[in-house]
Amino acid sequence: MKAPDKRCCGSGVCIINDAGECWCGQVWDGEKMSAPPLMSVRSKPSDPSPEFKDPKPGS
């Protein structure tokens, strides 16, 4: 059995991938496990990708 990951939040059940993301949704911020940052509406692209556009404009 391999040694426990030192990035664990203390629950003892953390499964952390190479990107520092745990199965529970927390992420490694370089110092501790914490909730991921929220995405604001302003940070989303204003024009959705072409595969999500209405194929028949005006209908």
DAGIPE-V835917 format. One line per field, one symbol per residue. ss: DSSP state (a for helix, b for strand, c for the rest). phi: phi as a letter, one per 20 degrees, with the letter a starting at -180 (. if undefined). Layout:
ss = ???
phi = ???
//
This chain:
ss = cccccccccccccccbccccbbcccbbbccccbbbcccccaaaccccccaaaccccccc
phi = .effffegfofncfcdefeneefeofceeocbebffffeeffeeffdffgfdfffcgne
//
